[in-house]
Amino acid sequence: MLGILYMLLGSLVGREIFEGLLNIENRKGQNYIWLAFPGAFGIGMLFFGWAAYLVSWAASAAGAETPLLYGNIAVMAAALVFLTVLYAGRFRNRKAILSAEVQRLAENRKLFWKEAAFFLILALFLTWIMFYVFFIKDGILYSGFTVYGDYAPHTAMMRSFSLENNFPTQYPHFGGEDVKYHFMFQFLVGNLEFLGLRLDLAYNIVSVLALLGFLMLLYSIAKRVTGSGKAGALTIVFFLFRSAFTFFRYVYEHIQAGDLIRTLKENTEFIGYTANENWGLWNFNVYLNQRHLAFGLLIVSLVIWIYLDWVEAGCSHKEQGICWLRNRWFTWEAWKCRSVEKALAAGLLIGLTAFWNGAAVIGGLLILMGFAVFSDGKLDYLLTAAVSVMFSVLQSRLFIWGSAVETSFHWGFIVEDKSPGGIIWYLLQMSGIFFLGAVLLFFVRKKRSWRVILISCLFPMIFAFCVSLTPDVTVNHKYIMISYAFLAMFWAEAAVSLLRKKIPAKILAVVLCISLTATGIYDMWIIFRNNGPGHRVAVNMDSSLTDWLSENLDHRDLILTPEYSISEVTMSGVMMYLGWPYYAWSAGYDTYGRAEKAREIYTSRDKEKVEDLVDQEKITYILFEEGMSFEGEQGIEDTIKEIYPRVYQSEDRRIRIYEVK
């Protein structure tokens, strides 16, 4: 399939960029393959994605009806020529076709087979869970109850590329305006569907590879920081199963009520005692519905791996205490560039990721800021930050032509009691000992670089409690999740260290592991139960409505619909005047204004008023669903059908579409 060829060519090109741009050195005890594989895939899809998008946009501007055709031909042809010339030259010089030999990829063979078995099991699990919550069978798309809400805007964006011509790009649930939400991951999936991969295959394959790649890098970083492969593997376990006291409290309450067994058997909802915790805000479900987050973290982790060299160099000086800290700021060694090339490359990677996942970019830069405080080579950090910001701003100027969401100070995240005591109590309820205990871990180990990395990993969480970038501050939970992912390695090391000691310490290690995973394990059980049969939203992928919309509407059209989430309409990829408003509101759009105007159009008996509003809002089609209401008011079809001709009616006569002449 062309979609598979696209990913293969992209990864091969990404491999060459990874080697040439980053020039990452192999470290003793590390098998390079766990850096090379995610690096090749992540960088390949990043550069391939941007190249295909920009060429396609240019083709669309030139009048092409199917611009993705030109974008893919250009990118894949260029890749084939580049790789053919490169490999032919290496073959003539009797070098390996791939730039690194097998010996370098798997230097520690004994450890390699253990790691390979671990990652194979992880890959199988990720593949199963991704397809479990999102799959197509017999022409019906099934999305699990815990994820379909997020998939509604994501799949609409994917379909806007695979079935429509979304250049310049708009947000399908708020069409006719700019796009404020990162969308390039969805473009990648939509492009793969355009190239022949079925939607669920495209979405799930890319998601599995992105998350698996990030976890490979997280393992490698943990192994490097802790010096233990076991701690690296346990880091992944702690990542998958979150820490909290929630499960223990839940069990205690239902023991008291005498219905524990029945409740555990029947419950299908996430448990929690803090605001929105029952959304699955803190567990693995986040990586199932926000799949672009893993891709962003993959790129960020590559840069973090590079800058660990800077941290280790800064922490290796012999000075102690205040003297060491002073010299990290007031000496030339602390500021002079160590590698301008790597700093520029790191900035380029992070900057190009801004519209793949903005939260990962901000979280990564915050961790790097923590590194910079205690590292040598501060000018490198400044260079990376400057290049990242430059490319991020460039993309914002390119895609956001309307108003952008303003950054504001917002203390306390979503905590009701925003006093210091209230924040501490919230963290204790939400994560158990994880975050507060991580602060105490700082005093356990005396290794300087270890402490620097731990402090730096707390920065995204601190940011989440101080700043708001969107109208819905709840989305800051992703910064806390980023801190959680990287802090897990310190708890993993603590558990492994205890397991090496005598029986009492081993027992403590087991208790620690249970307390850090019990709630997450129960959350995973809820994911399984609440996305299984009877707990899925179904959408007909062979719908005549979807086909009619995709064939008759283009990116210049704007259709007024009920406030749909995931549906046959959103699967057409058309631009809706106002889809489900939460999606657009949380991305920074004025949904209240449009909702009021849409309500007037759907419920008014004043023909002149309806015509004026439809003309003013540049609406070109109006969809009316039998018995519909809008914003709590019953819809009136008579006015609409008196003004505009009906151009479509569904087979069951439930849906009718009117065209605005």
N, C-alpha and C positions, 0 to 999 in steps of 0.2 A: 504494500500500500504506500501511496505517496506520503501519507502522514508519518508512517514509520521511517521512511527514507528521510523526511525532513528532520526528524529528531536525531537520526543517526548522523547525518551530515552536520547538523548543528553541534552535536556532541564532539565529533571529530575536530571540527574547527575550534570549538571551545577548548579542547585538549591542547591545541597548539597555542591559543591565546593564553591559556593558563600557564603553560610552560614559559612562553616568551615574555608575557607581561608581568607575572608575579615572581617568576624564578624562585619558587619556594624550595628551600633546601630540605633534603631528607634528614630526619633526626634519628639518632641511634635508638633502637627499640621500637620505633614507629614503622608500621608498614604503610608505605607511601600511597598504596592503592586507595586507602580510605580518605585521602585528600584528593587524589587525582580523579576518582570517579565523580564525586559531587562537584568538583571544580570544573570538569569537562562539561557535565550536563548543565550546571547552573550558568556558567559563563556562556556556553554555546547558545542556550535558549535566550539569554539576555540579549546578546548581540544579534543573533538571528531574528529574534522578535522585533527589535527596533528597526533592523534593516528592512524586513518584510513590511512592517507597518509604514515606514516613511516612503518606500517605493510605491506601495499601494495607495497611500494618500495622494502622492503626486499623480498617479494614474487616474485616480478619481477626479482630481482637479482638472485633468486634461480631458475628461469626458468619458472615461472607461466605465462601462456598466458593471463589469466584474473586476474591480481593481485588484483583488487578492490574486487573481490569475497572474497578473504582471509582477506583483511583488514576489510571489513564490518562484516564478520562472527566473527572475533576476537573481534572487538570493541563492537558490539551489544550483543554478548554472555557475555562478561565481564560485561557490563552494567546491563544486566538482572540478573546475579548472584549477583552483588553488591547491586542492588536495592531490590531484593528479600530478601537477608539476612538482609539488613538495615530495611526494612519495617516490616519484621517478628519480629525482635527484638523490635521495637517500639510498635508493636501490643501487644506483650507479656507483655510489661511494661505499657500497657494502655496509650500510648502516641499517639498524632496525627501522622498519616502516614507521612505527610509533616512536616518538622521541625518547621515551624512557624504556629501558629494558625490563624484562620480567623480574630479573634479580633485584632491581631497584624497587619495583612495585611491591614485592613481597620479600623483604630482606630477612625478616624473622619468620621462617617457614613454619616452625612449630606453633608459634602464636597465630600465624596467618590462618591456619585451618580451624582453630578455635574461633577466631573472629569471623571467619567466613560462615561457619555454622550458625553463630549468633545472629549475623546480619541476614542470613537466609531465612531463619525463623522469623525475624523481625519483618522482612519483606513479605513473607507469606501472610503474616498477621495483618499488616497494613493493606495489602491487596484485598484480603477478605473483608476487612472492616469498611474500606472505601466502597467496594461493590455492594456490601450489605445495606448501606444507607442510601445508595444512589445507583440505580441500574434500570435497563430497559429490557422488557420481556414481552414478546408477542405484540410489539408496537405500542406498549404502554410504559411510560416513564414513572418509576416509583421513587419517591423521596421520603425518607423517614421523618417522623414527627419532630425529632430534635434538631433537624437540619434544614427542612424545606424552606423555612422563612428566609434564611440567608441565601439559599440557592435561587430564590425567585429573582432578585436583581442580577445575580451572577449569570444564570442561564439566559436571561433576557439580553444581557450584554454580549454573551457568546454568540447567540443567535443573530444579533444585530450585525455581526461580522460574517458569519457563515451563510446566512440567508439574505442579508441586506447589505447596503453600501453605507456603513456608518463612518463616513469621512466628510468633513471634520467630525470628530466623535462627540456624540451626545449621550446623555444618561437615559436609557429607555423608559424608566419609570417617571421621568420628568423631561420629556422631549422638548425640542425647540430651543434649548439653552446649552450652555457649555457642559463639560464634564468635570466635576470637582473631586471625583472618587477615583482612586487608582484602578486601572482597568486592563493593564497590559497582560496580566496572567489570563484574564478572560479572553483577550485578543488571541493569545497563543492557543487556547483550547478551541476557540471558534475557527481559527485558521486550520487547525488539525481536522476539525469536522469538515471544513470546506475541501480539504485534501482527501477526504474519503473515510476518515475514522468516524465510527458512530459516536454520538455525543457522549454517552456514558463511558465508552472506551477512552476517548480523548481526555475527558476530565479526570478519570480515575488513574490512568497511566501516568499522566503528568503529575498528579497529586502524590501518588506513591513514590515516584522518583524524587520529587522535591523534598518530601518529608523524610524519606530514607536517606537522602543525601545530607540533609541537615543533621540527622541523628548520627550519621557517620562522623561528621565534623565535630559534633558535640562530644561524642565518644573520644575522638582524637584529642580535643582540647582538654577534656577531663583527665585523660591518661597522661598528657604532658604536664598538666598542673599538679596532679596528685602523685604522679609516678607509678600509678597502679592501673593495670588493665582491668582488674576486677572492679575497681572504683569506677572506671569508665563505663563498664557494662551496667553497674548498679545505678549510675547516673541516668541511664536510659529508662530503667525500671521506675525510678522516682519521677522522671519526666512523664511517663505514661499514667501513673497512678498518684494522684495529688495527695498532699498532706492536709489534714484538717481534723478537728475533734468532732466534726459534724456527725459522723457515723456512730461514734460512741455515745454521744448525747441522744441521738435518735433511738438507738437500741435501749438505752436506759429508760427513756420516756415510755417506750412501748412495753418494756418489761413491767414497768409500774402500772401500765394500763391493762396488762394481761393479754395483749393481742400481737405480740412480736412476730410469731411464726406466720400468722395470717397476713400481717402487714408486709413482711419481707417477700412473701409469695405474690401478693397482689399489687404492690406498689409499682407504678410505671413512671413516676415523676422524680426528677432530681431533688434531693433533700438539701435543706439549707436553712440557716437562721439569720443570715444577713441579706441585705437588699439585693434582689435579682439573682441570688445564689441558685434559686430553683430553675434559672435559665440554663444552667450548666456553664456558668460564667467562668469557673475556675478549673474545669476538668478537661479531659482529652477531647470532649465534644467541640471545643474551640478549634482544634486543628482539623476536624471533620467539616465544619461549616465555613471556616475562614482559611481555605486551603492555600490562598496566596500568601498567607503569613509565613508558612514553612519555606516557600521559595525565597521570600525576602530574608529570612533568617539564615538560609543557606549562603547567600551572598555575603551577608554581614559576618558570618562565622569565618569565612575565608579571610576577611580583612582582620578580624580579631586574632586569628592564628598568626598572621604576619606580624602584627604589632606585639605579640607576646615576646618577640625578640627584643623589642625596645624596652618592655617592662623588665625583662631579665637583665638587660644591660644596665638599666638605671638602678636596679636593686642589688647588683653585684658589687657595688663599691664598698670599701672597707669601713667608711665612716659610720658613726652610730648616732642615733637620736637626732637632736636639733641640727647638729653639724651636717648629717647626711641630708636632711630635708632642705637645709639652706643651700647646699650645693646642687640640689636638683632644680634650683631656680636661679641662682646667682653665679653660675659659672658658664663659660662658653661650651663646655662639654654637654651641659644640660640642654642647650638650645641648638647646637649645630646639627645640620642634616646628616642622617646616617645613610639614607638612600632616597634620593629625590625621585628616582624612577618608580620605586615601590610605593612611595607616598602618592604620586600622581595616579598610578594604577589603582590604588585603593580608593582614592577619591572618585575616580571614573566609575568604578564598579558600584560604589554606594550611591553616587549621584544618578546613575542610569536606573537604579532600582526604585527611585522615588514613586513612579507611577505603576510599579508592580506591587509594592506594599510600603506605604509611607510610614506606618508604625514601626516596622522593622528598621527602616533607615534611621528614624529618630532614636529608637532604642539603641541601635548600634553606635551611633555618634555619641550618645550619653555614656556608654561603657568606655568608648575610646577617650572621652573627656576625662574620665576617672583615671585611665591609664596615663594620660598625658601629664597629670599633676605630679606623678611620681617617677616618670620616665626620663631618660635622656632623649635627645632628638625631638624637642618640642616643635621645632619648625616643620618637621615632617608631619606632625599631627595637624598643625595649622594649615599646611598645604593640602592635606587630605580633606579637612573640613571645608576649606575654601572651594576646592574643586567640587565637592559633594553639593555644597549649597549652590554653587554656580549652575550646575546641571539641573538641580531641583527647581531653581527659580526659572531657568530657561524652559523647562517642561511646563511649569505652572503658567508662564506667559503664553505658551503655545496652546494649551488646552483650556485654560480658564480665562475667558474673555469677559465674563460677568464679575459679580462681586465674589471675593474669596472670604472664607471664614477667618475671622480675626482671632489671634492668640490672646488669651486673657488669664489672669491669675485666678485660680479657683482652689481654695484650700479645702482639703478633706475628702476629695473624691466623692463617693456617694454615701459616705458615713453620716448618719443622723447626728450623732454627738461628735462635733468637730474639735473638741478639746483634746489635748495630748493624751489624756487618759482614755477618751473615747476612741481615738485612733489606735492606741495600743490594744484595747479590748476588741476592736474590730479585726485587727490583724490576727489576734489570738483565736477568735471565732472562725475566721475565714481560712486560715492556713495552719492552725495548731501551733506547734513549736517552730515551724519552718522559718519564717522571717525573723521573729524575735530571737529565736535560738541561733540563727546565722550571725547575728550581731555578737552573741556570746562566744561563738566559735572563733571570732577574731582574736580573742585573748588566749585561746587554747594553743594555737601554733605560733611559733616565733619567726617562721620563715617570712622574710620581707615581701617577696614577690607574691606569695600566697595571700598575704593580707591585702596587698594592693589590688589584686584581682577580685577578691571577695568584696571589698568596699566598692569597687567600680561596678560590679554586677548589681549593686543596690540602687544605682543612680536612676535607671528607668522607673523603678517602683516609687522613688522619691518624686520624680517628675509627675507621675500619675496623680499624686496627692496634692500637687501644687499648681498645675497648669491645665487649661482646657483649650482644645483646638477645634472642637465641634460643638454644636448646640447640645448634643447628648454626651455628657461627661462620662457616661457608663462605658463608652468605647475605650476609655483609658485603661480598661482592664487588660488590654493587650500589652501595655508596657509592664504591668505587674507580671503577666505571664512570661514576658521576655526575661525579667529578672529571675523568676522562678526557674526557668529552663537552665540558666547558667549557674545559679546558686546550688542546684541539685548536686553538683559534683563535690561540694564541700561536705554535704551530709553523707554522700556515698563514701567519701574517704573516712569520715568519722566512723561509719558502720564497719567498714573493712578493717580499720585499725583496731576496733574493739574485738572483732572476730579473731584477730591474731593473738589475743591475750588469753588469760585463764578463764575458767568456767563462768565466774560471776560476770566478767566483761562480755563473754559470748552471749549470756542470757540478756544482758543489757542491749547488745547489738540487735538481737531478735526483737526485743520489745520496741526498740527504736524503729526498726524496719516496719513493724506492724503499725505503729502510730503514724508513720510517714506514708503508708500506702492503703490502709484499710478503707478510708473514705473514697479514694480513687478507684479501688477495686469494686466497691459497691456502685460508684458512678458508671463504671464500665458495664456492669450488669444492667443498669438502667438503660444505657445506650443500646445494649443488645435487645432488651425487652421492648423499649419504646420506639424501635425502628423496625420491628419484625412484622409479620403478617397481621393485618388489622390496624397497624400503626404507621401506615404510609399514605401519603398523598399521591394519587394517580393522575397522570395527564396523558391523554391520547396523542401520540406522536404522529398518527396518520389522520389527524383531524382535517376535515375539509375547510373549517374556519381558519386554521393555521395556514393551510395552503393558499386560500384565497387572499388572506392578508399579505403574505409574503410575496405573492405574485402581483398584487394590484397597488400596494403602497410602497413608497421608497423613502429615503432619508429626508426628503423634503416635506413629507406628509406628517400630520399630527392628528392622532385619533383620540377622541374623548371616549373614555370607557368607565365603567364602575371601578371602584378601588380594588383592582385585582392584585393578588399575590402571585403565585405560580399557577399558570393556566394555559389554555390553548392559545390565548391572545399573546401572552408574554413569550411563548415559544416561537412566535412568528418573527420576533426581533424588531417589530415596528416601534415607532416612537409614540408613547402614550402621553397624553396631556397630564394625567396624574394617575399613576398606578397606586400601589399600597403606599400611603403617605409616609409611614415611619421610615422607609428606606431612604426616600429623598430628603426628608427632614433631617435625619441624622447625618446626611452628607452635606447639609448646609443650604438646601434650597428652600424657597418661600412657599411651602406647601399650603399654609393657611390661606394665602391670597388666592391660589388656584382652586382650592377646595370650595371656597365661597362662590367663585364664578361658575365652577362646574355644577354646584348645587342649583344655582339660578337657572342654568341652561336646562338641567334635567327636570326641574320642578315648576318652572314658570309657565303661565298661560299667555304671557305678553309676547307676541311674535316679534315685534320690533326690538324688544329688549334682548331676546334670544339671538336674533340676527346680528345685532350690534356686538354682543359679547363674543359670539363665534368668530366674527370678522376681526375684532380687536385681538383675540388670542391666537389668530392664525390657525384655527382648527379646520382640518380638511375633511374629516370623517367623524361621525357620531355613532357609537355602538349603544344599542338599547337592549337590555336583557329583560325578558318577561318577569314581571313582579319585582323589579329591582327597586332599591332605595339608595339614596346617596346622602351621606352625613346625617342619617336618621330620618330623612324625609322621603316619602313615596315618590317615585319617578312618574312623570307625566309624558307619555309618548305623543299624544295628539298634536301638541304644538310643533314638535320636531317634524313629524311626518307631513304636516301641512306646508312646511317651508321647504323641506329638502326631499329629493327623490330617494327611494329605497334601492340600494344596489346589491344587497345580499340578504338572504334569509337562510338560517340553518335548517337542516332536514327536519329537525323536531320543532321548528318554528319558534324556538325559544329565544334566539338571538337574531336581531335585525341591524343592519348597518345602513346609514344614510350618508350620502355624499354631499359635501358643501360645494356648490358650483361657484 
